[in-house]
Amino acid sequence: MIMRLFLNAIFDFKPKDKAFVTIPPVLRDALKEGGWTPERFLFDLYDINEAVSEGRTPHAMLMKRFPQLKPYWHNTSARFAAMNPKTAFSDELIPTTCSHGYGFFSNFPGRKEGKAVFCPDDSAIDMEVLNGICNAIPRPCSFFSAIVVWDAIPWYSDSSLTPALRNIQPGHGMEDFSPGDWAENHEFYECCIGYQSNCLLLSSRFGTGPELEIRVEITDNHPMEDAQKIVEHFAQRIGKPVKQCVRAVFPWEMREKIANKLDYMRPRFDAWRKSDMDKLSALYHNAKEVPPTKPVSAKTLAKRYIERNGFVRHDLCRWDDYGWCKRLPHGYWLHLDLFINPTDRYAEPVGIELVCYGVNFRVRYDFSPHTDLGLPRDTPADEATFQVFQAVLDRFQNDMVPQLVETFGETPETFYQHSYVREYSEEFDM
């Protein structure tokens, strides 16, 4: 078993675009022109009401249109489960209850020995059913979150049609899962981000606009250049992606080893980050004793700091992208955020955040003169502060990064982040 890598190209849409209605026909035409036929269709439709028999809920309206969805109904409320102890995928109708429970339709796979176990009734879900589901979103079926997947697409003749699965939920490591277990542990993150396959995935969630992800596995036979050609085939029809990244999925045997490395490194990193605070404090106070002859603004200091240290903006930027990044040796990436708002009452008024990550880890190092050096909250972002920021960065790159390399090894160059993916590395956070 080896690590698998997938290029994820993300396209976003505005709510007024009604992407679930307008985008699927475009995708079908693009698939047909490319000679690609999906072999599997997945969906995950989540809302805050379990009572599908009440008639007005999104679940009830969808069930009325597509009775074949009945086997895919799941309930998550402990109270409701006590009221109605039924097995997953049961044909038993859901009794009326109050509107504050949670339920969802989903045919995403469960796990068994780390492998995908698909619902036995998947043959009832075809392109026509998936199109019908899409046409009902967001009206009349306005779900809290919705995911549909045109899955198992043979982008190439030798493409793997087996998905690569991640599971980040606490306590869900190497043990077995049955399809019924999935219902009790529903998580949008896992269905959306954690499901890596050769596929097209269209999703929306309350508070954010719809997004389409084109996912193409990168292999020795089909490198990044081939994957980009597939993305471009769709981009010609729906516009440029707003974010691209390579996501890695490790087999379960390797993930246990990675977890052990993380456990080994966490206390060492915590001890390291708390050290040398006296030196940084002395540096700051010494710098304050020699004020600059010509003070400059915090904006100018920040610009100089960023340029001097080789940070640049990401190639692509989505709504959640900010800060700067640079590539480190050994395939690692370093993301930088600067916080300069001395009047902020609730967050750190002045500070720096470094996020270093590779294919199998992510470590966050935040520093604030207020928190770490005990300086007043109104400490300005002046030249003395930026001298300390430079020392913080140098210290991290010179002292900590070599320790990370020693522990986690090399990250392949294929692990290219066109933009920083904040939600990506949760499984391997230190």
Number of C-alpha atoms within 10 A of each C-alpha: 8 10 13 17 22 24 28 29 24 20 20 23 16 11 13 8 12 17 23 25 18 12 17 19 12 14 16 17 13 17 18 11 10 13 10 15 15 20 14 17 22 20 24 22 25 25 20 17 22 29 25 24 17 18 14 13 21 28 27 20 17 22 18 15 13 13 10 14 22 19 20 21 24 26 22 17 15 13 9 19 13 9 11 14 9 15 13 18 20 13 14 13 14 20 13 12 15 10 12 12 17 17 23 27 22 25 27 25 21 21 21 14 12 19 17 18 16 15 17 11 13 16 9 10 16 15 14 9 16 17 16 14 21 24 18 17 20 19 12 13 21 17 23 17 19 28 24 26 23 25 22 21 21 18 24 15 6 9 18 15 17 13 18 23 22 21 19 15 14 7 8 11 15 15 11 13 18 15 19 16 14 19 24 14 12 20 16 16 14 17 22 19 16 19 21 27 28 28 26 23 24 25 24 25 15 11 8 14 16 23 20 24 23 24 28 30 26 22 15 6 9 15 14 18 9 16 22 15 11 15 20 15 14 19 17 10 13 16 11 16 22 18 24 23 21 23 24 22 21 19 16 21 12 14 19 14 11 19 18 10 18 20 12 13 17 14 11 12 18 12 9 13 17 10 11 11 13 12 11 19 17 13 16 20 13 12 17 14 9 9 12 12 6 5 10 11 10 17 12 10 16 18 11 12 16 19 10 10 12 11 18 15 18 19 13 16 16 17 9 10 16 16 17 19 25 17 17 14 13 15 18 24 21 20 22 21 16 18 17 17 17 16 14 13 10 6 11 19 21 23 23 19 19 21 17 24 22 25 26 22 21 21 20 14 16 17 20 21 24 16 14 16 15 10 12 11 17 14 16 17 22 18 20 20 23 20 16 22 23 15 15 21 19 13 14 17 15 10 12 17 17 15 15 21 16 10 14 17 16 16 19 12 13 19 20 21 21 18 23 28 16 10 9 17 19 12 19 19 15 19
